């Protein structure tokens, strides 16, 4: 009996913790641009799902993209990709160990032709 109760409580706790960590927030361009410690973006992880599901990115011009998402995290990529840092995790040194970005490809006319969320 005690073992079954312990297992049930453990599963309930796991469900609560797991459910809270993946909470999705509606995209807000002001919160998207908010910076935290050491160049982090504390709200982007929660907003990226809503952004790619409910907002038209493909077909935006470069100026519309900058107006909506702000300045990108990278500049001058030769492949025409604009990147927005979502999250970057570090361990004990300055080298990142995990990251997530929103990568948008611009065509020759500076219009977004495709996008993807990349993790490394």
FIPAFI-236380 format. One line per 4 residues: their letters; for each residue x, y, z of N, C-alpha, C. Coordinates in nm, 3 decimals. Example, Ala and Ser with C-alpha at 12.3 -4.5 7.8 and 13.67 -1.06 7.14 Angstrom:
// FIPAFI-236380
as> 1.319,-0.569,0.780,1.230,-0.450,0.780,1.320,-0.330,0.780 | 1.285,-0.225,0.708,1.367,-0.106,0.714,1.290,0.003,0.787
***
This chain:
// FIPAFI-236380
xxxx> 0.082,-0.119,0.000,0.000,0.000,0.000,0.086,0.126,0.000 | 0.186,0.131,0.090,0.274,0.246,0.099,0.352,0.265,-0.031 | 0.393,0.155,-0.089,0.468,0.161,-0.214,0.383,0.216,-0.328 | 0.259,0.177,-0.336,0.169,0.226,-0.439,0.143,0.376,-0.421
xxxx> 0.125,0.419,-0.298,0.105,0.560,-0.268,0.229,0.642,-0.305 | 0.346,0.592,-0.272,0.471,0.660,-0.306,0.487,0.673,-0.457 | 0.458,0.567,-0.528,0.469,0.569,-0.674,0.370,0.669,-0.735 | 0.249,0.672,-0.683,0.147,0.766,-0.731,0.190,0.910,-0.707
xxxx> 0.242,0.939,-0.589,0.288,1.074,-0.557,0.407,1.113,-0.645 | 0.497,1.021,-0.668,0.613,1.048,-0.753,0.569,1.079,-0.896 | 0.476,1.003,-0.950,0.424,1.028,-1.085,0.351,1.162,-1.093 | 0.276,1.196,-0.991,0.205,1.324,-0.988,0.304,1.440,-0.985
xxxx> 0.407,1.429,-0.904,0.509,1.533,-0.896,0.582,1.548,-1.029 | 0.615,1.437,-1.092,0.682,1.440,-1.223,0.595,1.509,-1.327 | 0.465,1.481,-1.324,0.372,1.544,-1.419,0.365,1.695,-1.400 | 0.363,1.739,-1.275,0.357,1.882,-1.246,0.485,1.951,-1.292
xxxx> 0.599,1.895,-1.259,0.727,1.955,-1.298,0.742,1.954,-1.449 | 0.712,1.846,-1.513,0.724,1.836,-1.659,0.628,1.931,-1.728 | 0.508,1.944,-1.681,0.409,2.032,-1.741,0.446,2.179,-1.727 | 0.506,2.217,-1.618,0.543,2.356,-1.595,0.662,2.399,-1.679
xxxx> 0.752,2.308,-1.708,0.873,2.346,-1.779,0.847,2.373,-1.927 | 0.738,2.329,-1.983,0.712,2.345,-2.125,0.592,2.439,-2.150 | 0.575,2.536,-2.066,0.463,2.626,-2.076,0.482,2.721,-2.194 | 0.379,2.733,-2.278,0.386,2.820,-2.395,0.318,2.952,-2.365
xxxx> 0.381,3.060,-2.409,0.331,3.195,-2.389,0.305,3.258,-2.526 | 0.205,3.344,-2.535,0.178,3.413,-2.661,0.295,3.505,-2.694 | 0.325,3.514,-2.823,0.433,3.601,-2.869,0.400,3.746,-2.840 | 0.496,3.816,-2.784,0.488,3.960,-2.759,0.622,4.019,-2.800
xxxx> 0.623,4.109,-2.896,0.750,4.158,-2.951,0.834,4.232,-2.848 | 0.771,4.295,-2.750,0.849,4.366,-2.648,0.917,4.266,-2.553 | 0.844,4.162,-2.513,0.906,4.060,-2.428,1.011,3.982,-2.506 | 0.987,3.958,-2.635,1.083,3.887,-2.720,1.219,3.957,-2.717
xxxx> 1.218,4.090,-2.716,1.341,4.168,-2.721,1.404,4.192,-2.584 | 1.334,4.157,-2.478,1.386,4.177,-2.343,1.510,4.091,-2.321 | 1.617,4.154,-2.273,1.740,4.079,-2.244,1.754,4.056,-2.095 | 1.816,3.944,-2.062,1.842,3.908,-1.924,1.991,3.912,-1.897
xxxx> 2.037,3.825,-1.810,2.178,3.817,-1.774,2.263,3.772,-1.893 | 2.374,3.834,-1.911,2.476,3.796,-2.009,2.416,3.773,-2.148 | 2.332,3.863,-2.192,2.278,3.855,-2.326,2.174,3.747,-2.349 | 2.116,3.695,-2.244,2.013,3.593,-2.259,1.878,3.659,-2.287
xxxx> 1.785,3.579,-2.331,1.650,3.626,-2.361,1.552,3.540,-2.281 | 1.508,3.588,-2.165,1.433,3.504,-2.072,1.294,3.460,-2.118 | 1.236,3.523,-2.220,1.099,3.489,-2.259,1.090,3.413,-2.391 | 1.196,3.408,-2.466,1.188,3.350,-2.600,1.156,3.201,-2.602
xxxx> 1.208,3.126,-2.510,1.184,2.982,-2.505,1.034,2.952,-2.494 | 0.963,3.029,-2.413,0.820,3.008,-2.394,0.737,3.061,-2.511 | 0.791,3.156,-2.589,0.716,3.219,-2.697,0.739,3.157,-2.834 | 0.846,3.081,-2.852,0.882,3.034,-2.986,0.773,2.946,-3.047
xxxx> 0.708,2.865,-2.969,0.600,2.779,-3.021,0.486,2.860,-3.079 | 0.441,2.960,-3.006,0.333,3.045,-3.054,0.378,3.124,-3.177 | 0.500,3.172,-3.176,0.550,3.251,-3.289,0.546,3.172,-3.419 | 0.598,3.050,-3.418,0.604,2.974,-3.544,0.469,2.913,-3.581
xxxx> 0.381,2.891,-3.485,0.250,2.833,-3.515,0.147,2.936,-3.561 | 0.150,3.054,-3.501,0.041,3.150,-3.521,0.079,3.281,-3.589 | 0.203,3.298,-3.626,0.246,3.423,-3.688,0.312,3.392,-3.822 | 0.279,3.471,-3.922,0.332,3.451,-4.057,0.476,3.504,-4.062
xxxx> 0.571,3.414,-4.079,0.710,3.454,-4.092,0.754,3.449,-4.238 | 0.714,3.342,-4.306,0.749,3.326,-4.446,0.680,3.436,-4.527 | 0.757,3.506,-4.610,0.702,3.614,-4.690,0.728,3.752,-4.633 | 0.775,3.760,-4.508,0.809,3.890,-4.450,0.933,3.947,-4.518
xxxx> 0.935,4.077,-4.537,1.057,4.141,-4.586,1.154,4.155,-4.469 | 1.278,4.184,-4.500,1.378,4.203,-4.396,1.334,4.313,-4.299 | 1.283,4.423,-4.350,1.240,4.533,-4.264,1.122,4.493,-4.176 | 1.028,4.416,-4.229,0.915,4.368,-4.149,0.963,4.273,-4.040
xxxx> 1.060,4.190,-4.074,1.118,4.096,-3.977,1.184,4.172,-3.862 | 1.264,4.271,-3.894,1.331,4.351,-3.791,1.228,4.426,-3.707 | 1.122,4.475,-3.770,1.017,4.545,-3.697,0.945,4.452,-3.599 | 0.926,4.326,-3.639,0.854,4.230,-3.555,0.942,4.166,-3.448
xxxx> 1.065,4.127,-3.486,1.150,4.049,-3.396,1.272,4.125,-3.343 | 1.297,4.244,-3.394,1.413,4.320,-3.350,1.538,4.277,-3.426 | 1.651,4.325,-3.380,1.778,4.294,-3.444,1.814,4.147,-3.424 | 1.866,4.082,-3.528,1.904,3.941,-3.516,2.029,3.923,-3.430
xxxx> 2.056,3.799,-3.394,2.173,3.766,-3.313,2.299,3.753,-3.397 | 2.284,3.741,-3.528,2.400,3.728,-3.616,2.396,3.835,-3.724 | 2.509,3.859,-3.783,2.518,3.959,-3.889,2.611,3.907,-3.999 | 2.576,3.935,-4.123,2.664,3.907,-4.235,2.687,3.760,-4.267
xxxx> 2.588,3.674,-4.245,2.604,3.534,-4.281,2.604,3.522,-4.434 | 2.701,3.454,-4.491,2.708,3.444,-4.638,2.594,3.363,-4.699 | 2.528,3.278,-4.621,2.420,3.194,-4.676,2.283,3.262,-4.670 | 2.277,3.389,-4.629,2.150,3.461,-4.625,2.060,3.422,-4.509
xxxx> 2.117,3.364,-4.403,2.038,3.321,-4.288,2.043,3.427,-4.178 | 1.927,3.457,-4.125,1.915,3.547,-4.010,1.885,3.458,-3.889 | 1.958,3.477,-3.780,1.938,3.394,-3.662,1.899,3.478,-3.542 | 1.803,3.423,-3.468,1.763,3.481,-3.339,1.790,3.376,-3.232
xxxx> 1.873,3.412,-3.136,1.904,3.323,-3.025,1.780,3.305,-2.938 | 1.746,3.181,-2.912,1.633,3.149,-2.823,1.687,3.122,-2.683 | 1.780,3.030,-2.675,1.840,2.994,-2.546,1.981,2.943,-2.571 | 2.069,2.967,-2.474,2.206,2.916,-2.481,2.246,2.878,-2.340
xxxx> 2.290,2.752,-2.323,2.326,2.700,-2.192,2.477,2.681,-2.183 | 2.531,2.713,-2.067,2.674,2.701,-2.040,2.694,2.610,-1.920 | 2.814,2.551,-1.914,2.851,2.476,-1.793,2.948,2.562,-1.713 | 3.065,2.511,-1.682,3.155,2.583,-1.593,3.248,2.681,-1.664
xxxx> 3.251,2.681,-1.797,3.339,2.775,-1.866,3.258,2.863,-1.961 | 3.326,2.932,-2.051,3.256,3.027,-2.138,3.203,2.964,-2.266 | 3.232,2.836,-2.289,3.185,2.770,-2.410,3.043,2.718,-2.391 | 2.953,2.751,-2.484,2.816,2.700,-2.473,2.810,2.549,-2.497
xxxx> 2.720,2.482,-2.425,2.705,2.337,-2.439,2.574,2.299,-2.507 | 2.481,2.392,-2.517,2.351,2.366,-2.579,2.292,2.499,-2.622 | 2.221,2.497,-2.732,2.157,2.620,-2.777,2.039,2.592,-2.867 | 1.957,2.693,-2.882,1.842,2.685,-2.971,1.831,2.821,-3.041
xxxx> 1.810,2.818,-3.173,1.796,2.940,-3.251,1.678,2.930,-3.346 | 1.625,3.046,-3.383,1.528,3.056,-3.490,1.607,3.104,-3.611 | 1.614,3.019,-3.714,1.692,3.048,-3.835,1.597,3.079,-3.949 | 1.611,3.198,-4.007,1.526,3.240,-4.117,1.613,3.264,-4.240
xxxx> 1.573,3.205,-4.352,1.649,3.219,-4.476,1.584,3.327,-4.562 | 1.666,3.419,-4.609,1.619,3.527,-4.695,1.655,3.495,-4.839 | 1.562,3.524,-4.930,1.589,3.510,-5.072,1.665,3.631,-5.124 | 1.695,3.633,-5.254,1.770,3.744,-5.312,1.698,3.878,-5.302
xxxx> 1.567,3.875,-5.285,1.490,3.998,-5.271,1.468,4.038,-5.125 | 1.545,3.977,-5.033,1.538,4.004,-4.888,1.402,3.973,-4.828 | 1.338,3.867,-4.877,1.211,3.818,-4.824,1.236,3.681,-4.762 | 1.175,3.655,-4.647,1.191,3.526,-4.579,1.131,3.416,-4.666
xxxx> 1.214,3.317,-4.703,1.167,3.206,-4.785,1.143,3.081,-4.703 | 1.211,3.068,-4.589,1.191,2.952,-4.502,1.245,2.985,-4.363 | 1.206,2.900,-4.268,1.257,2.916,-4.132,1.254,2.781,-4.062 | 1.333,2.770,-3.957,1.333,2.649,-3.873,1.388,2.685,-3.736
xxxx> 1.348,2.607,-3.637,1.403,2.618,-3.505,1.509,2.509,-3.494 | 1.632,2.549,-3.467,1.746,2.456,-3.462,1.796,2.442,-3.319 | 1.829,2.320,-3.282,1.893,2.294,-3.153,2.027,2.231,-3.178 | 2.124,2.267,-3.099,2.258,2.208,-3.110,2.312,2.179,-2.971
***
